[in-house]
Amino acid sequence: MTRARKRTLSGVAGILVAAGVVIALADPFAANSPAATGASDNGAATSIASVQRIDLSQQTQVSATLGYAGASTVSVPAGTAPDVIAQAQQSVTAAQQTLVADERARAQSQASLDADSRKVAVDCSGDNAAESGGSQQAGGSAGPCATDAEAVTADRQSVIAATGKVQADQRALAAAQSTLAQGEASAATYGQNAVYTMLPKVGQIVRGGEPLYAISGEPAFLFYGDVPASRAFMPGMPPGADVAELNRNLRGYGAPPGDAFTSVSMLAVERFQAQHHLRATGALPLGSVVFEPGAVRVTSVTPTAGAPVQAGAVLGISSTRRVVTIALDASQQTSVRVGDPVVITLPDNSTTPGRVSFVGTVATTPSSDQGNGSSSPTIEVDVAPDRPAATGRLDQAPVDVAITTATVRNVLAVPVDALVALAGGGYAVEEVEPTGVHQLVAVSVGLFDDAAGMVQVSGSGLAAGQHVVVPASS
């Protein structure tokens, strides 16, 4: 629950009135001058404090939760199983074989057409055409020219039919190749009977180049990057930001700069695979690489070793960066800024400094309170500890945070309980002069420092070192 400690003038007036410290503007001490060591006005024991020139700060005290930043989920992608890709490869091979056979048949038909065309050129020209008469010979048989012409016509039809088959084969091959390319682009590391063979422990830290989990002996490696891996890495793939991330992670294996998967990239993948005792294929199927901005800490594990693999969540993870998360009342958003210093009080009551690192801009109502109006909307505010190691290793813990929301430097200040609420409005302090004479000095009130118990004051004739009356400590 958030509790703002920023006081208002009316609130202070209420406190002072409740304490019975309300005086008229007329100076009640004009006739009497109590000793500087103590005054007994209104029957209450008093003491003396000094006006100081100091720095003051104003704080907001809130409850918060200490944990790790960047909670997210690692999932097994829904890719194309290896057996499906194998079938697609078989379809491409079969289409290629059919195309080769039909291209051979078309070539034979074309050769026959060419031969018969040459024969027509001979039999149907000059004296040969005259001898054949371009019609039938004795006995009713057709002459050589006519026979050759008929053969050419048949050959042409055969070539047309063969060409049509080749064109159909080419379309079928293109479709098979497209299906294979789509399958390879989403090629997954697991098939129908795949099982988990390695899973991390909760609390385990995984760093770049290390496996997060393994499916049927094939690890999924953590690489650093902000763009998720949404396709397989393989020769011929289009360039992209994900390829640039892969190349950066494999720089130690000779990968090139840039966003293209080149032959050098493939060689780097082979070296990486060989170092981890894997088949050096030069390709990384979908799911074999997980990109995260940095090292991760495992917060939950969904499956168990030996369980069948299905697309979906595998691990809950967070970053290794400590963070304090505050559900701040949305009405206080303007009082908190990124960079504001804070003091974090840990469960063992020790304190450690930090700074506001994020101030949310979206107000939400806690899900447990939605619909009943029992809670005000809140915004998320994150705090980065200056000394993360000092916050311990608890996954989650309740803490208190004092956020410094305002600071004034080199100002006059007095203890808060030195303020006197005047009956006519406003405030004064009861000054004790060196002669022991008491008098009220009207002051304007500025910033309240709850931690120091001091308040900023200003007024004519007010100066550092002056003595003012405060209630005696018990």
Buried (B, 14 or more C-beta within 10 A) or exposed (E): EBEBBBBEBEEBBEBBEEEEBBBEEEBBBEEEBBEBEEBEBEEEEBBBBBBBEBEBBBBBBBEBBBBBBBBBEBBBBEBBBBEBBEBBBEBBEEBBEBBEEBBEBBEEBBEBBEEBBEBBEEBBEEEEBEEBEEEEEEEEEBBBBBBBBEBBEBBBEBBEEBBEBBEEBBEBBEEBBEBBBEBBBBBBBBBEEBBBBBBBEEEBEBEBBBBBBBBEEBBBBBBBBEEBBEBBBBEEBEEBEBBBBBBBBBEEBEBBEBBBBBEBBBBBBBBBBEEEEBEBEBBBBBBBBBBBEEBBBBBEBBBEEEEEBEEEBBBBBBBBBBBBBBBBBBBBBEBBEEEBBBBBBBEEEEBBEBBBBBBBEEBEBEEEEEEEEEBBBBBBBBBBBEEBEBBBEBEEBEBBBBBBBBEBEEBBBBBBBBBBBBEEEBBBBBBBEEEBBBBBBBBEBBBBBBBBEBBBBEBEEBEEEBBBBBBEEE
